[in-house]
Amino acid sequence: MKKVEELRISLYSDGADLASILEMYAKPWIRGFTTNPTLMRKAGVSDYEAFGRSLLVAVPGRPISLEVFADDEREMELQALTIATWGANVNVKIPVTNRAGVFLGPLIRRLAEAGVALNVTAILTLDQVERVVEALTPGAWAIVSVFAGRIADTGVDPVPIMAEAKRILRRRPRVQLLWASPRELLNVFQAEEAGCDIITVVPEILRKMDLVGKDLVAYSRETVEMFHRDARTAAYQIDTSQVLAAKGAAGRNRPGSAARSAEDDFCGLGEIAHEVVSTGIGNVKGGPSA
């Protein structure tokens, strides 16, 4: 499996927590950033414009996608043109449709012709990819964000869809395909196989990059150690006294019990356990109620 430095695909960090953004900015293999109003709200952002402007200053030299949030096409256009003035490294995110499902192709074309670096977002179908390609002018530079994770959430394999989307985008050589909403680290490698140019990943998943290529036997042992450590830390207990009492009583009632070996003892415990599970403690022969 490839190391992170060997990946052809560009890794972007997706989020709105400034501390996490700065943490990811310190990693040279993070090539850009994306965010959206939902992530900002979850992060407690109250002033959209102030946050967006400060973010562009905090992470210079790498592209950052900031999204319009109006639903009216004219207001979207005004927001997009305004966001485009905030910094040279900004990409303006435009949803593929408005809330009524109306395709925003004319707006996408006007913004592309105006020289706005676009990120067309919330795409889930190949028909939408086709229509966006037609809306973009041949020389336009843009990102097309297909929400592969949301496609997978519906039970559909997104990999063939992403591969076909990449084929469609060849008609616009300056347009990049972005795998959006990944659910696990494996998606990074699936996106690369599908030919995607970019994948945007939340920091929680990006922090797992150190696990790539990890020895699975060692990882298995670490998992067992984690379970044991957490149980001890929580001071969990299981009352085994009834099973022990049932074992002792049953052992005393078995012929030759005094000469039984340790192996026989464990086998006997297994037999007692089977009886306990099958019939209940009180019904085991020789048990506490006998």
Secondary structure, 3 states (H helix, E strand, C coil): CCCHHHCCCEEEEECCCHHHHHHHHCCCCEEEEECCHHHHHHCCCCCHHHHHHHHHHHCCCCCEEEECCCCCHHHHHHHHHHHCCCCCCEEEEEECECCCCCECHHHHHHHHHCCCCEEEEEECCHHHHHHHHHHCCCCCCEEEEECHHHHHHCCCCHHHHHHHHHHHHCCCCCEEEEECCCCCCHHHHHHHHCCCCEEEECHHHHHHHHHCCCCHHHHHHHHHHHHHHHHHHCCCCCCCHHHHHHHHHHHHCCCCHHHCCHHHHHHHHHHHHHHHHHHCHHHCCCCCCC
